[in-house]
Amino acid sequence: MKFKICKVKRKTKSVWVVQAMDEQGKKKTLQIFELNQKRQANAYVEELKNKDPDLVMPQEVSFDLAFTEYKKSVLKDQFKVEETKLHICGYINNHISPYISKKLLSDYTYHDFKEHYLPQLLASKCTMVKNLPGGASTIVRTNKTIGKKVVKDTVANFKLFVKYCLDRKWVIDRTILDWKFNKNFFQGENTKKKFMPKYKDIVLLVNKEKDILNRALFHTAAETGCRLNELLGLTYSDTNLKSDPPTINFNHTTDKWNNFRENFLKTASSKRRVEISYQLSVILKTWMKEQVNPKRSGQYRMVFGSVSKKMAKRRVQKAADKLGIKWEGGISPFRKFSYSYLKDTKALPKDQLLRRLGWTNSDTPDRWYYRDLDHNKKKRTKAINQLLVDNG
């Protein structure tokens, strides 16, 4: 089999095309490179020459077929949990497939990805998606532009799809894998941090609540800083309310459909034991005692088994509205509050603080969770006013 590199002029630009020709003179496109990637094209040809001379000719396939086969392989992957499989299929259905204008993989280039796909992705709207069994999705577009995390996750999934195609010997521009985010990529994006209530409002919301379920739910979320799925995955056996000090273990979670996931957490560092106040231990004891028949999941009795994710968000929003407190984001502001307060007060060393909230490094919490609570405003104002006072 012979290989050659030829310059081909396409609609808007020229590219380098690596072709293979068999003994019958049949030509096949193997790979496509940008005009400034001649060195990579040569390296690719050398790599091919060093491989088995009976190399199987790559196939040209359509995007529709490739997406279908890729989703099938994802759904069959025994090492992925069901929710992850459906998330991957959701990225293909909602954020990748709608913005692919070419029919064949072999016609799709680095230029198409960079100059056409990425701008469309950045300008696309958020979706309210229900990922269905089998890899299908139902989609409703909103008026809100998708965020940075969705863009990054989508690009990562696009690259995984490209790798899958290349492994199958399907022709697609491999240089798409070389594209990386630069510091100016999200320039102009609204990077305003998400809503964070005032310190006094959170204290008021937690302490003024009379409903024992709400009190236990809000107080646990605010004091431990746990994630919502960790909070709803809490079981009776995870609580050590008689110990000194009392503690809570986070071992389990719930999925987006509120199904219990035994010994399943977001990361390895999410599995942790958290010390709690005696006040919270009393509140939890009261709530757990009031539950005559707590919801069970197998051998486990659930602390908040009667609460779904949507219900938890509605409960905190309703409580905030009743007190005239501005509130957004359901339970998540409690996690931001817990991290920000403990960091501001220096109540814990940095490594202990990160472990308490289930993190391994401070990059994520400092960037996305920390907020200035302004809880020591009076003390700070007094210190400033006394700064240059002559007391002599």
C-alpha positions as a Markdown table, in Angstrom:
| # | Residue | x | y | z |
|---|---|---|---|---|
| 1 | Met | 0.0 | 0.0 | 0.0 |
| 2 | Lys | 1.3 | 3.5 | -1.0 |
| 3 | Phe | 0.7 | 6.7 | 0.9 |
| 4 | Lys | 0.9 | 10.3 | -0.4 |
| 5 | Ile | 0.2 | 13.8 | 0.7 |
| 6 | Cys | -1.6 | 16.1 | -1.7 |
| 7 | Lys | -2.8 | 19.7 | -1.4 |
| 8 | Val | -6.6 | 19.9 | -2.0 |
| 9 | Lys | -8.6 | 23.1 | -2.5 |
| 10 | Arg | -12.0 | 23.0 | -0.8 |
| 11 | Lys | -14.8 | 25.5 | -0.8 |
| 12 | Thr | -13.2 | 28.1 | 1.5 |
| 13 | Lys | -9.6 | 27.0 | 1.9 |
| 14 | Ser | -6.9 | 24.5 | 1.0 |
| 15 | Val | -5.9 | 21.5 | 3.1 |
| 16 | Trp | -3.4 | 18.6 | 3.1 |
| 17 | Val | -5.0 | 15.3 | 2.5 |
| 18 | Val | -3.2 | 12.0 | 3.2 |
| 19 | Gln | -4.3 | 9.3 | 0.8 |
| 20 | Ala | -3.6 | 5.6 | 0.6 |
| 21 | Met | -3.6 | 3.6 | -2.7 |
| 22 | Asp | -3.9 | -0.2 | -2.8 |
| 23 | Glu | -2.5 | -2.5 | -5.5 |
| 24 | Gln | -5.6 | -2.1 | -7.7 |
| 25 | Gly | -5.1 | 1.7 | -7.7 |
| 26 | Lys | -8.0 | 2.4 | -5.5 |
| 27 | Lys | -7.5 | 5.6 | -3.5 |
| 28 | Lys | -8.8 | 6.3 | 0.0 |
| 29 | Thr | -8.6 | 9.4 | 2.1 |
| 30 | Leu | -7.0 | 8.6 | 5.4 |
| 31 | Gln | -6.7 | 11.9 | 7.2 |
| 32 | Ile | -7.0 | 15.7 | 6.6 |
| 33 | Phe | -4.7 | 18.4 | 8.0 |
| 34 | Glu | -4.7 | 22.2 | 8.0 |
| 35 | Leu | -2.4 | 24.0 | 5.5 |
| 36 | Asn | -0.1 | 24.9 | 8.4 |
| 37 | Gln | 0.2 | 21.3 | 9.6 |
| 38 | Lys | 2.4 | 19.8 | 6.9 |
| 39 | Arg | 4.8 | 18.5 | 9.5 |
| 40 | Gln | 2.0 | 16.6 | 11.3 |
| 41 | Ala | 0.9 | 15.2 | 8.0 |
| 42 | Asn | 4.4 | 13.9 | 7.2 |
| 43 | Ala | 4.6 | 12.4 | 10.7 |
| 44 | Tyr | 1.3 | 10.7 | 10.2 |
| 45 | Val | 2.5 | 9.2 | 6.9 |
| 46 | Glu | 5.7 | 7.9 | 8.5 |
| 47 | Glu | 3.6 | 6.3 | 11.3 |
| 48 | Leu | 1.5 | 4.6 | 8.6 |
| 49 | Lys | 4.6 | 3.3 | 6.8 |
| 50 | Asn | 5.9 | 1.7 | 10.0 |
| 51 | Lys | 2.6 | -0.2 | 10.6 |
| 52 | Asp | 1.5 | -3.5 | 9.2 |
| 53 | Pro | 1.7 | -3.3 | 5.3 |
| 54 | Asp | -1.6 | -5.0 | 5.2 |
| 55 | Leu | -3.3 | -2.1 | 6.9 |
| 56 | Val | -7.1 | -2.1 | 6.5 |
| 57 | Met | -8.4 | 0.8 | 4.5 |
| 58 | Pro | -10.3 | 3.2 | 6.7 |
| 59 | Gln | -14.1 | 3.5 | 6.1 |
| 60 | Glu | -15.9 | 6.7 | 5.2 |
| 61 | Val | -19.1 | 6.9 | 7.2 |
| 62 | Ser | -21.8 | 9.5 | 7.9 |
| 63 | Phe | -22.1 | 11.5 | 11.1 |
| 64 | Asp | -25.6 | 10.0 | 11.7 |
| 65 | Leu | -24.2 | 6.4 | 11.6 |
| 66 | Ala | -21.1 | 7.4 | 13.7 |
| 67 | Phe | -23.3 | 9.0 | 16.4 |
| 68 | Thr | -25.6 | 6.0 | 16.5 |
| 69 | Glu | -22.8 | 3.5 | 16.8 |
| 70 | Tyr | -21.0 | 5.6 | 19.4 |
| 71 | Lys | -24.0 | 5.9 | 21.6 |
| 72 | Lys | -24.6 | 2.2 | 21.3 |
| 73 | Ser | -21.0 | 1.6 | 22.6 |
| 74 | Val | -21.5 | 4.0 | 25.4 |
| 75 | Leu | -24.7 | 2.3 | 26.6 |
| 76 | Lys | -22.9 | -1.1 | 26.5 |
| 77 | Asp | -20.0 | 0.1 | 28.6 |
| 78 | Gln | -20.1 | -1.9 | 31.8 |
| 79 | Phe | -17.7 | 0.5 | 33.6 |
| 80 | Lys | -20.0 | 3.5 | 33.4 |
| 81 | Val | -23.0 | 4.0 | 35.6 |
| 82 | Glu | -26.4 | 4.5 | 33.9 |
| 83 | Glu | -26.6 | 8.2 | 34.6 |
| 84 | Thr | -23.1 | 8.9 | 33.1 |
| 85 | Lys | -24.1 | 6.9 | 29.9 |
| 86 | Leu | -27.3 | 9.0 | 29.5 |
| 87 | His | -25.3 | 12.3 | 30.1 |
| 88 | Ile | -22.8 | 11.4 | 27.3 |
| 89 | Cys | -25.7 | 10.6 | 24.9 |
| 90 | Gly | -27.3 | 13.8 | 26.0 |
| 91 | Tyr | -24.2 | 15.8 | 24.9 |
| 92 | Ile | -24.2 | 14.2 | 21.5 |
| 93 | Asn | -28.0 | 14.7 | 21.0 |
| 94 | Asn | -28.2 | 18.3 | 22.4 |
| 95 | His | -24.9 | 20.0 | 22.0 |
| 96 | Ile | -22.9 | 18.3 | 19.2 |
| 97 | Ser | -25.2 | 16.7 | 16.6 |
| 98 | Pro | -27.4 | 19.8 | 16.0 |
| 99 | Tyr | -24.4 | 21.9 | 15.0 |
| 100 | Ile | -22.7 | 19.5 | 12.5 |
| 101 | Ser | -23.3 | 20.7 | 9.0 |
| 102 | Lys | -21.3 | 18.1 | 7.1 |
| 103 | Lys | -22.8 | 14.7 | 6.2 |
| 104 | Leu | -19.6 | 12.6 | 6.1 |
| 105 | Leu | -16.9 | 12.4 | 8.8 |
| 106 | Ser | -14.2 | 12.7 | 6.1 |
| 107 | Asp | -15.5 | 16.1 | 5.0 |
| 108 | Tyr | -15.2 | 17.5 | 8.5 |
| 109 | Thr | -12.0 | 19.5 | 9.3 |
| 110 | Tyr | -10.3 | 21.3 | 12.1 |
| 111 | His | -11.5 | 24.5 | 10.5 |
| 112 | Asp | -15.1 | 23.4 | 10.6 |
| 113 | Phe | -14.7 | 22.6 | 14.3 |
| 114 | Lys | -12.9 | 25.8 | 15.3 |
| 115 | Glu | -14.6 | 28.3 | 13.0 |
| 116 | His | -18.2 | 27.0 | 12.8 |
| 117 | Tyr | -18.9 | 24.5 | 15.5 |
| 118 | Leu | -17.4 | 26.3 | 18.5 |
| 119 | Pro | -19.0 | 29.7 | 17.9 |
| 120 | Gln | -22.4 | 28.0 | 17.5 |
| 121 | Leu | -21.9 | 26.0 | 20.7 |
| 122 | Leu | -21.0 | 29.2 | 22.6 |
| 123 | Ala | -24.1 | 31.0 | 21.3 |
| 124 | Ser | -26.4 | 28.1 | 21.9 |
| 125 | Lys | -29.1 | 28.2 | 24.6 |
| 126 | Cys | -29.5 | 26.1 | 27.7 |
| 127 | Thr | -31.7 | 23.0 | 27.4 |
| 128 | Met | -34.2 | 21.4 | 29.7 |
| 129 | Val | -33.4 | 17.9 | 28.8 |
| 130 | Lys | -34.7 | 14.5 | 29.9 |
| 131 | Asn | -32.3 | 11.8 | 28.9 |
| 132 | Leu | -34.3 | 8.7 | 28.1 |
| 133 | Pro | -33.3 | 5.0 | 28.3 |
| 134 | Gly | -31.6 | 3.9 | 25.1 |
| 135 | Gly | -29.7 | 7.1 | 24.6 |
| 136 | Ala | -32.6 | 9.3 | 23.3 |
| 137 | Ser | -33.4 | 12.8 | 24.7 |
| 138 | Thr | -36.3 | 15.2 | 24.8 |
| 139 | Ile | -35.2 | 18.8 | 24.5 |
| 140 | Val | -36.7 | 22.2 | 25.3 |
| 141 | Arg | -34.5 | 25.2 | 24.6 |
| 142 | Thr | -34.5 | 28.2 | 27.0 |
| 143 | Asn | -33.5 | 31.8 | 26.6 |
| 144 | Lys | -30.4 | 31.4 | 28.7 |
| 145 | Thr | -27.0 | 30.9 | 27.0 |
| 146 | Ile | -25.1 | 27.8 | 28.1 |
| 147 | Gly | -22.4 | 28.2 | 30.7 |
| 148 | Lys | -18.6 | 27.6 | 30.7 |
| 149 | Lys | -18.8 | 24.2 | 32.3 |
| 150 | Val | -21.3 | 22.9 | 29.7 |
| 151 | Val | -19.0 | 24.2 | 26.9 |
| 152 | Lys | -15.9 | 22.5 | 28.3 |
| 153 | Asp | -17.7 | 19.2 | 29.0 |
| 154 | Thr | -19.2 | 19.2 | 25.5 |
| 155 | Val | -15.8 | 19.8 | 23.9 |
| 156 | Ala | -14.4 | 16.9 | 26.0 |
| 157 | Asn | -17.2 | 14.6 | 24.8 |
| 158 | Phe | -16.7 | 15.7 | 21.2 |
| 159 | Lys | -13.0 | 14.7 | 21.4 |
| 160 | Leu | -14.0 | 11.3 | 22.9 |
| 161 | Phe | -16.2 | 10.8 | 19.9 |
| 162 | Val | -13.4 | 11.7 | 17.5 |
| 163 | Lys | -11.1 | 9.2 | 19.3 |
| 164 | Tyr | -13.8 | 6.5 | 19.0 |
| 165 | Cys | -14.0 | 7.2 | 15.2 |
| 166 | Leu | -10.3 | 7.0 | 14.8 |
| 167 | Asp | -10.1 | 3.7 | 16.7 |
| 168 | Arg | -12.7 | 2.3 | 14.3 |
| 169 | Lys | -10.5 | 3.5 | 11.4 |
| 170 | Trp | -13.2 | 6.0 | 10.3 |
| 171 | Val | -11.8 | 9.0 | 8.5 |
| 172 | Ile | -12.1 | 12.3 | 10.5 |
| 173 | Asp | -9.6 | 15.1 | 11.0 |
| 174 | Arg | -7.5 | 13.9 | 14.0 |
| 175 | Thr | -6.1 | 17.4 | 14.6 |
| 176 | Ile | -9.4 | 18.3 | 16.3 |
| 177 | Leu | -7.9 | 16.5 | 19.3 |
| 178 | Asp | -5.1 | 19.1 | 19.3 |
| 179 | Trp | -7.5 | 22.0 | 19.9 |
| 180 | Lys | -7.3 | 23.5 | 23.4 |
| 181 | Phe | -9.0 | 26.3 | 25.3 |
| 182 | Asn | -6.9 | 29.4 | 25.7 |
| 183 | Lys | -7.3 | 32.1 | 28.3 |
| 184 | Asn | -9.2 | 34.4 | 26.0 |
| 185 | Phe | -11.7 | 31.8 | 24.7 |
| 186 | Phe | -14.5 | 32.9 | 27.1 |
| 187 | Gln | -13.7 | 36.6 | 26.8 |
| 188 | Gly | -16.9 | 38.6 | 26.7 |
| 189 | Glu | -18.8 | 35.8 | 28.5 |
| 190 | Asn | -20.9 | 36.9 | 31.5 |
| 191 | Thr | -18.6 | 35.6 | 34.2 |
| 192 | Lys | -20.6 | 37.1 | 37.0 |
| 193 | Lys | -20.6 | 34.7 | 40.0 |
| 194 | Lys | -23.8 | 33.0 | 40.9 |
| 195 | Phe | -26.1 | 34.3 | 43.6 |
| 196 | Met | -25.1 | 34.2 | 47.2 |
| 197 | Pro | -27.4 | 35.4 | 50.0 |
| 198 | Lys | -26.3 | 37.6 | 52.8 |
| 199 | Tyr | -24.9 | 36.0 | 56.0 |
| 200 | Lys | -27.7 | 37.4 | 58.1 |
| 201 | Asp | -30.3 | 36.1 | 55.7 |
| 202 | Ile | -29.0 | 32.5 | 55.9 |
| 203 | Val | -28.9 | 32.7 | 59.7 |
| 204 | Leu | -32.5 | 34.0 | 59.7 |
| 205 | Leu | -33.7 | 31.4 | 57.2 |
| 206 | Val | -32.3 | 28.5 | 59.2 |
| 207 | Asn | -33.2 | 29.7 | 62.7 |
| 208 | Lys | -36.7 | 31.1 | 62.0 |
| 209 | Glu | -37.9 | 27.9 | 60.4 |
| 210 | Lys | -40.5 | 26.1 | 62.5 |
| 211 | Asp | -41.2 | 23.1 | 60.3 |
| 212 | Ile | -38.9 | 20.4 | 61.7 |
| 213 | Leu | -38.2 | 18.8 | 58.3 |
| 214 | Asn | -37.2 | 22.1 | 56.8 |
| 215 | Arg | -35.2 | 23.0 | 59.9 |
| 216 | Ala | -33.3 | 19.7 | 59.7 |
| 217 | Leu | -32.8 | 20.0 | 55.9 |
| 218 | Phe | -31.6 | 23.6 | 55.9 |
| 219 | His | -29.4 | 23.3 | 59.0 |
| 220 | Thr | -27.7 | 20.2 | 57.8 |
| 221 | Ala | -27.0 | 21.7 | 54.3 |
| 222 | Ala | -25.7 | 25.0 | 55.8 |
| 223 | Glu | -23.6 | 23.5 | 58.5 |
| 224 | Thr | -22.0 | 20.6 | 56.6 |
| 225 | Gly | -21.8 | 22.3 | 53.2 |
| 226 | Cys | -22.8 | 19.0 | 51.6 |
| 227 | Arg | -24.1 | 18.6 | 48.0 |
| 228 | Leu | -27.8 | 18.1 | 47.5 |
| 229 | Asn | -27.5 | 14.5 | 46.3 |
| 230 | Glu | -25.3 | 13.7 | 49.4 |
| 231 | Leu | -27.9 | 15.3 | 51.7 |
| 232 | Leu | -30.7 | 13.3 | 50.2 |
| 233 | Gly | -28.6 | 10.1 | 50.3 |
| 234 | Leu | -28.1 | 10.4 | 54.1 |
| 235 | Thr | -29.2 | 7.3 | 56.0 |
| 236 | Tyr | -29.8 | 6.7 | 59.7 |
| 237 | Ser | -26.7 | 4.5 | 59.9 |
| 238 | Asp | -24.6 | 7.5 | 58.6 |
| 239 | Thr | -25.4 | 9.6 | 61.7 |
| 240 | Asn | -23.4 | 9.3 | 64.9 |
| 241 | Leu | -25.4 | 11.7 | 67.0 |
| 242 | Lys | -24.4 | 10.3 | 70.4 |
| 243 | Ser | -20.7 | 10.6 | 69.8 |
| 244 | Asp | -18.6 | 13.5 | 71.2 |
| 245 | Pro | -18.6 | 15.5 | 69.0 |
| 246 | Pro | -21.5 | 14.2 | 66.9 |
| 247 | Thr | -20.7 | 13.4 | 63.3 |
| 248 | Ile | -22.3 | 12.6 | 60.0 |
| 249 | Asn | -20.8 | 10.2 | 57.4 |
| 250 | Phe | -21.3 | 10.9 | 53.7 |
| 251 | Asn | -21.3 | 7.5 | 52.0 |
| 252 | His | -24.2 | 7.5 | 49.5 |
| 253 | Thr | -26.0 | 9.8 | 47.1 |
| 254 | Thr | -29.2 | 9.9 | 45.0 |
| 255 | Asp | -29.3 | 10.3 | 41.2 |
| 256 | Lys | -31.2 | 12.9 | 39.2 |
| 257 | Trp | -34.3 | 10.7 | 39.4 |
| 258 | Asn | -34.0 | 10.5 | 43.2 |
| 259 | Asn | -32.9 | 6.8 | 43.1 |
| 260 | Phe | -30.7 | 5.8 | 46.0 |
| 261 | Arg | -27.0 | 5.0 | 45.0 |
| 262 | Glu | -25.3 | 3.0 | 47.6 |
| 263 | Asn | -21.6 | 3.8 | 48.2 |
| 264 | Phe | -21.6 | 6.1 | 45.1 |
| 265 | Leu | -20.2 | 9.6 | 45.4 |
| 266 | Lys | -19.0 | 12.2 | 43.0 |
| 267 | Thr | -15.3 | 11.7 | 43.8 |
| 268 | Ala | -13.2 | 9.6 | 46.1 |
| 269 | Ser | -12.7 | 12.6 | 48.4 |
| 270 | Ser | -16.5 | 13.0 | 48.7 |
| 271 | Lys | -16.5 | 10.0 | 51.1 |
| 272 | Arg | -16.0 | 11.7 | 54.4 |
| 273 | Arg | -16.9 | 12.1 | 58.1 |
| 274 | Val | -18.0 | 15.6 | 59.2 |
| 275 | Glu | -18.3 | 16.9 | 62.7 |
| 276 | Ile | -21.5 | 18.7 | 63.5 |
| 277 | Ser | -22.8 | 21.0 | 66.3 |
| 278 | Tyr | -24.8 | 19.7 | 69.3 |
| 279 | Gln | -27.6 | 21.9 | 68.1 |
| 280 | Leu | -27.8 | 20.2 | 64.7 |
| 281 | Ser | -27.6 | 16.7 | 66.4 |
| 282 | Val | -30.6 | 17.6 | 68.6 |
| 283 | Ile | -32.6 | 18.8 | 65.5 |
| 284 | Leu | -31.7 | 15.6 | 63.6 |
| 285 | Lys | -32.7 | 13.4 | 66.6 |
| 286 | Thr | -36.0 | 15.2 | 66.8 |
| 287 | Trp | -36.7 | 14.8 | 63.1 |
| 288 | Met | -35.6 | 11.2 | 62.9 |
| 289 | Lys | -37.8 | 10.4 | 66.0 |
| 290 | Glu | -40.8 | 12.0 | 64.3 |
| 291 | Gln | -40.5 | 9.8 | 61.3 |
| 292 | Val | -42.5 | 6.8 | 62.4 |
| 293 | Asn | -42.0 | 4.9 | 59.2 |
| 294 | Pro | -39.0 | 6.4 | 57.4 |
| 295 | Lys | -38.6 | 5.6 | 53.7 |
| 296 | Arg | -36.3 | 2.6 | 53.1 |
| 297 | Ser | -33.9 | 1.7 | 50.3 |
| 298 | Gly | -32.9 | -1.9 | 50.8 |
| 299 | Gln | -31.3 | -2.2 | 54.3 |
| 300 | Tyr | -31.1 | 1.6 | 54.7 |
| 301 | Arg | -33.5 | 4.0 | 56.5 |
| 302 | Met | -33.4 | 7.4 | 54.8 |
| 303 | Val | -33.1 | 10.6 | 56.8 |
| 304 | Phe | -34.7 | 12.7 | 54.1 |
| 305 | Gly | -36.3 | 9.9 | 52.1 |
| 306 | Ser | -39.6 | 11.9 | 51.8 |
| 307 | Val | -37.8 | 14.7 | 50.0 |
| 308 | Ser | -37.0 | 14.8 | 46.2 |
| 309 | Lys | -34.5 | 17.3 | 44.7 |
| 310 | Lys | -37.3 | 19.4 | 43.3 |
| 311 | Met | -39.1 | 19.4 | 46.6 |
| 312 | Ala | -36.0 | 20.4 | 48.5 |
| 313 | Lys | -35.5 | 23.4 | 46.2 |
| 314 | Arg | -39.2 | 24.4 | 46.5 |
| 315 | Arg | -39.1 | 24.1 | 50.3 |
| 316 | Val | -36.1 | 26.5 | 50.7 |
| 317 | Gln | -37.5 | 28.9 | 48.1 |
| 318 | Lys | -40.9 | 29.0 | 49.8 |
| 319 | Ala | -39.3 | 29.6 | 53.2 |
| 320 | Ala | -37.2 | 32.4 | 51.8 |
| 321 | Asp | -40.1 | 34.1 | 50.1 |
| 322 | Lys | -42.1 | 33.9 | 53.4 |
| 323 | Leu | -39.4 | 35.8 | 55.2 |
| 324 | Gly | -38.9 | 38.3 | 52.3 |
| 325 | Ile | -35.4 | 37.0 | 51.6 |
| 326 | Lys | -34.0 | 37.1 | 48.1 |
| 327 | Trp | -33.0 | 33.6 | 47.1 |
| 328 | Glu | -31.8 | 31.7 | 44.0 |
| 329 | Gly | -30.4 | 28.3 | 43.3 |
| 330 | Gly | -32.2 | 26.0 | 45.7 |
| 331 | Ile | -29.9 | 24.3 | 48.2 |
| 332 | Ser | -26.6 | 25.2 | 46.6 |
| 333 | Pro | -26.2 | 28.6 | 48.3 |
| 334 | Phe | -25.8 | 26.7 | 51.6 |
| 335 | Arg | -22.7 | 25.0 | 50.3 |
| 336 | Lys | -21.2 | 28.3 | 49.3 |
| 337 | Phe | -22.1 | 29.8 | 52.6 |
| 338 | Ser | -20.5 | 27.0 | 54.6 |
| 339 | Tyr | -17.2 | 27.2 | 52.7 |
| 340 | Ser | -17.1 | 31.0 | 52.7 |
| 341 | Tyr | -17.9 | 31.3 | 56.4 |
| 342 | Leu | -15.4 | 28.7 | 57.5 |
| 343 | Lys | -12.7 | 30.1 | 55.3 |
| 344 | Asp | -13.3 | 33.7 | 56.5 |
| 345 | Thr | -13.2 | 32.8 | 60.1 |
| 346 | Lys | -10.2 | 30.5 | 59.7 |
| 347 | Ala | -12.0 | 28.0 | 61.8 |
| 348 | Leu | -10.2 | 25.1 | 60.1 |
| 349 | Pro | -6.8 | 24.7 | 58.4 |
| 350 | Lys | -7.1 | 24.7 | 54.7 |
| 351 | Asp | -6.6 | 21.0 | 54.2 |
| 352 | Gln | -9.3 | 20.1 | 56.8 |
| 353 | Leu | -11.7 | 22.6 | 55.3 |
| 354 | Leu | -11.3 | 21.1 | 51.8 |
| 355 | Arg | -11.8 | 17.6 | 53.2 |
| 356 | Arg | -14.9 | 18.7 | 55.1 |
| 357 | Leu | -16.6 | 19.7 | 51.9 |
| 358 | Gly | -15.3 | 16.8 | 49.8 |
| 359 | Trp | -12.6 | 18.6 | 47.7 |
| 360 | Thr | -9.0 | 17.8 | 47.1 |
| 361 | Asn | -7.7 | 21.2 | 46.0 |
| 362 | Ser | -8.8 | 24.8 | 46.5 |
| 363 | Asp | -9.0 | 25.8 | 42.8 |
| 364 | Thr | -12.7 | 24.9 | 42.3 |
| 365 | Pro | -14.0 | 26.2 | 45.7 |
| 366 | Asp | -12.1 | 29.5 | 45.6 |
| 367 | Arg | -13.2 | 30.2 | 42.1 |
| 368 | Trp | -16.8 | 29.1 | 42.1 |
| 369 | Tyr | -17.9 | 28.8 | 45.8 |
| 370 | Tyr | -16.2 | 31.5 | 47.8 |
| 371 | Arg | -18.2 | 34.7 | 48.4 |
| 372 | Asp | -17.6 | 37.6 | 50.7 |
| 373 | Leu | -20.3 | 37.2 | 53.3 |
| 374 | Asp | -19.6 | 40.5 | 54.9 |
| 375 | His | -20.5 | 39.0 | 58.3 |
| 376 | Asn | -17.8 | 40.9 | 60.2 |
| 377 | Lys | -18.8 | 44.3 | 58.8 |
| 378 | Lys | -19.2 | 46.0 | 62.2 |
| 379 | Lys | -15.9 | 44.8 | 63.5 |
| 380 | Arg | -14.1 | 45.8 | 60.3 |
| 381 | Thr | -15.7 | 49.3 | 60.3 |
| 382 | Lys | -14.8 | 49.9 | 63.9 |
| 383 | Ala | -11.2 | 48.9 | 63.2 |
| 384 | Ile | -10.9 | 51.2 | 60.2 |
| 385 | Asn | -12.4 | 54.1 | 62.2 |
| 386 | Gln | -9.9 | 53.5 | 65.0 |
| 387 | Leu | -7.0 | 53.1 | 62.6 |
| 388 | Leu | -5.5 | 56.6 | 62.8 |
| 389 | Val | -7.2 | 57.8 | 66.0 |
| 390 | Asp | -4.8 | 59.5 | 68.4 |
| 391 | Asn | -5.6 | 58.1 | 71.8 |
| 392 | Gly | -2.7 | 59.9 | 73.5 |
